[in-house]
C-alpha cells in the first residue's frame, strides 16, 4: 500500500513540478500545425489513498537535511495514523478498480470531443517523469503532438472529501516547455465529521457513496478537459468571480478553506472555476 501512496504522489509531482507556468494555453499557431495527438494516460496508484498533511518544519527552518528528516518522520507517522482509520473503508471497496471505470470514459471523450484528431491512446499504471517527456518530445514528427496525463484520486487528510486531480502536458517537437499544460481538480461534497466517522460513512453499503462520487469526479474531470482544450478566447474582464469553500484538510483549518476564481461554467449543483494561475476546479458553490 505505501509503495502505492508514494508512487502516486511522485508521479503527479514530477508531471506538474517544473519552473514553467502552472497553466499554458495552447496557441493558435500550435493548434493549426498539429494533425494528430498520441496520448499517454497514467493512473499509478492501485487504490484510493488518504493524504496526510505534510510537516513543514524544513520550511520554517529554511531547509537543511535535519529538518527534512524531521518532516519525513512526522509526515510518515501522520500517514500511518490516517491509514489505520481507513481499514474498514478499504475492506468495503476491496474489489473497486478506478482504472477500469476511468479509462473507457476517457478514451470515449477523447475520441468524440477532443478538438484535435486522436491517434494512439496508451493507458498505463506507469507515469512519465518530466525528464522523460522532454526527451520524448524531440522524437515527435513536426505535425504530431504527445499528450501526457497523470490522474490521482484521494481523500483529504480529514477524510471528509474525495478529490480527483489530473495533470496534463501536451508536447510538440522542439519545445522547451509543453505547448499546453494544466491541472484539473474535482472535489466532492463533504461527508461526515472527519476522521474515522467519515471513513465509516464512505464505507457504508459497500462503498456506494464513494463509488458515486468517483463517477462524478471522472465526469467532471472530462468536462474540464473538454472546456480547456476548446477554450480559445481569454476570460473577459466582466466574467463572474466567486470565492467558494474548499477543503484543504486538517492543517489549513477553516480560515484558509476556500478557492477563488472566475466562473467558467455552471451545471447541476456544481461550478467550474479558473483560478488566477489558470487551473480549473470543479466545486460546489
GIQUI-V679215 format. One record per residue. OMEGA is omega as a letter, one per 30 degrees, with the letter a starting at -180 (999 if undefined). D_CENTER is the distance of its C-alpha to the mean C-alpha in Angstrom with 1 decimal. Layout:
omega:d_center
OMEGA:D_CENTER
OMEGA:D_CENTER
This chain:
omega:d_center
a:19.7
l:19.3
l:18.9
a:15.9
a:14.5
l:15.1
l:14.3
l:10.7
a:10.4
a:12.6
l:11.0
a:7.7
a:10.2
l:12.6
a:10.6
a:9.8
l:13.0
a:16.1
a:18.6
a:17.8
l:16.3
l:12.6
l:13.5
l:16.2
l:17.7
a:19.4
l:23.1
l:25.8
l:27.5
l:24.7
a:24.1
a:27.8
l:28.2
l:25.4
l:27.1
l:24.6
l:21.1
a:20.1
l:16.7
a:15.2
a:12.3
l:11.4
a:10.4
a:12.1
l:12.5
a:15.5
l:14.9
l:12.9
l:12.9
a:13.9
l:13.1
l:16.3
a:16.7
l:17.7
a:21.3
a:22.2
a:25.8
l:25.5
a:24.2
a:27.2
l:29.5
l:28.4
a:27.1
a:29.3
a:29.4
l:30.8
l:28.3
l:25.4
l:27.1
l:27.5
a:23.8
a:23.0
a:25.6
a:24.6
l:20.9
l:22.1
l:24.5
a:22.0
l:19.7
a:22.9
a:23.9
a:20.6
l:20.9
a:24.4
a:23.7
a:21.3
a:24.1
l:25.3
a:21.9
l:21.3
a:24.7
a:24.1
a:21.1
a:22.5
a:22.6
a:19.3
a:17.5
a:13.9
a:14.3
l:17.6
a:16.2
a:13.1
l:14.7
l:17.9
l:16.2
a:14.1
l:17.4
a:19.4
a:17.3
a:17.4
a:21.1
a:22.1
a:20.1
a:18.9
l:21.4
a:22.3
l:23.9
l:21.7
a:23.8
l:22.3
l:19.1
l:18.4
a:16.2
l:16.2
a:15.1
l:15.8
l:13.4
l:15.1
a:15.6
l:16.1
l:19.9
l:19.9
l:18.2
l:20.9
a:23.6
a:22.6
l:22.6
a:26.2
a:27.3
l:26.0
a:28.8
a:29.3
a:28.2
l:25.1
l:21.5
l:18.8
l:15.2
a:12.8
l:9.4
a:7.3
l:5.3
l:5.6
a:7.2
l:9.3
l:12.1
a:12.8
l:15.7
l:18.2
a:17.0
a:17.3
l:13.9
l:11.3
l:7.6
a:5.1
a:1.4
l:3.0
a:5.5
l:9.0
l:12.4
a:15.7
l:18.8
a:22.4
l:25.4
a:26.5
l:23.7
l:23.2
a:19.6
l:17.4
l:19.1
l:15.8
l:12.5
l:9.7
a:6.2
a:5.5
l:5.1
l:7.5
a:10.0
l:13.1
a:16.6
l:18.1
l:20.0
a:23.0
a:24.2
l:21.8
a:22.4
l:24.4
l:25.4
l:21.8
l:21.3
l:24.5
l:23.4
a:20.3
a:22.8
l:25.4
l:26.7
l:25.0
a:21.5
a:22.1
l:20.1
a:17.1
l:17.3
l:17.8
l:14.8
l:12.6
l:14.6
l:13.9
l:10.1
l:10.5
a:13.1
l:11.4
a:8.5
l:11.6
l:13.5
l:11.3
l:11.4
l:15.1
a:15.8
a:14.5
l:16.3
a:19.4
a:19.6
a:22.5
l:24.1
l:23.2
a:22.5
a:26.1
a:27.4
a:28.4
a:25.0
l:24.3
a:22.5
l:21.5
a:20.3
l:18.7
l:18.1
a:14.8
l:14.8
l:13.9
a:15.9
a:19.3
a:19.7
l:19.2
a:21.5
a:22.3
a:23.6
a:20.2
l:18.2
l:17.4
a:15.5
l:17.7
l:17.4
l:19.2
l:19.2
a:18.2
l:18.9
l:20.1
a:20.4
l:21.6
a:20.7
l:17.4
l:16.9
a:14.4
l:14.6
a:14.4
a:14.8
l:17.4
l:15.2
a:14.2
a:10.5
l:10.0
l:9.7
a:11.1
l:13.4
a:16.9
999:19.7
